[in-house]
Amino acid sequence: MPRDQESLIDIANAIRRSLRYADGISKSELETNDEKLSAILYQITIIGEATKRLSQSFR
């Protein structure tokens, strides 16, 4: 269970970062801002990796 909790914290932090990076930017602006887009996509990767670490019983 501690590993599940750590993974959930990682997921929550990555979601917060993604929302912070996307705050105040339109879709068209995001499409042309490679740095913000890359930062958000990296956070999505973190979410995916943390999700894979969740125990089967927790899922």
C-alpha positions as CSV (number, residue, x, y, z in Angstrom):
1,M,0.0,0.0,0.0
2,P,2.8,2.6,0.6
3,R,3.9,2.2,-3.0
4,D,0.3,2.9,-4.1
5,Q,0.2,6.0,-2.0
6,E,3.5,7.2,-3.4
7,S,2.2,6.6,-6.9
8,L,-1.0,8.5,-6.2
9,I,1.1,11.4,-5.0
10,D,3.2,11.4,-8.2
11,I,0.0,11.3,-10.2
12,A,-1.6,14.2,-8.3
13,N,1.6,16.3,-8.6
14,A,1.8,15.7,-12.3
15,I,-1.8,16.7,-12.8
16,R,-1.2,19.9,-10.8
17,R,1.8,20.7,-12.9
18,S,0.0,20.1,-16.1
19,L,-2.9,22.3,-15.1
20,R,-0.4,25.0,-14.0
21,Y,1.5,24.8,-17.3
22,A,-1.8,25.0,-19.3
23,D,-3.3,27.8,-17.3
24,G,-4.2,30.9,-19.3
25,I,-3.1,29.5,-22.6
26,S,-5.5,28.7,-25.5
27,K,-5.4,25.5,-27.6
28,S,-4.0,27.4,-30.6
29,E,-1.2,29.0,-28.4
30,L,-0.4,25.6,-26.9
31,E,-0.1,24.0,-30.4
32,T,2.6,26.6,-31.2
33,N,4.4,26.6,-27.9
34,D,6.7,23.6,-28.0
35,E,8.1,24.1,-24.5
36,K,4.8,24.1,-22.8
37,L,3.5,21.3,-24.9
38,S,6.6,19.2,-24.1
39,A,6.3,19.9,-20.4
40,I,2.6,18.8,-20.4
41,L,3.3,15.7,-22.4
42,Y,6.1,14.8,-20.0
43,Q,3.7,15.1,-17.1
44,I,1.3,12.8,-18.9
45,T,4.2,10.3,-19.2
46,I,4.8,10.5,-15.5
47,I,1.1,9.8,-14.9
48,G,1.2,6.8,-17.1
49,E,4.3,5.4,-15.4
50,A,2.9,6.0,-11.9
51,T,-0.3,4.3,-12.9
52,K,1.6,1.2,-13.9
53,R,3.1,1.1,-10.5
54,L,-0.3,0.9,-8.7
55,S,-0.9,-2.6,-7.2
56,Q,-3.4,-4.8,-8.9
57,S,-5.6,-4.9,-5.8
58,F,-5.8,-1.1,-5.8
59,R,-6.7,-0.9,-9.5
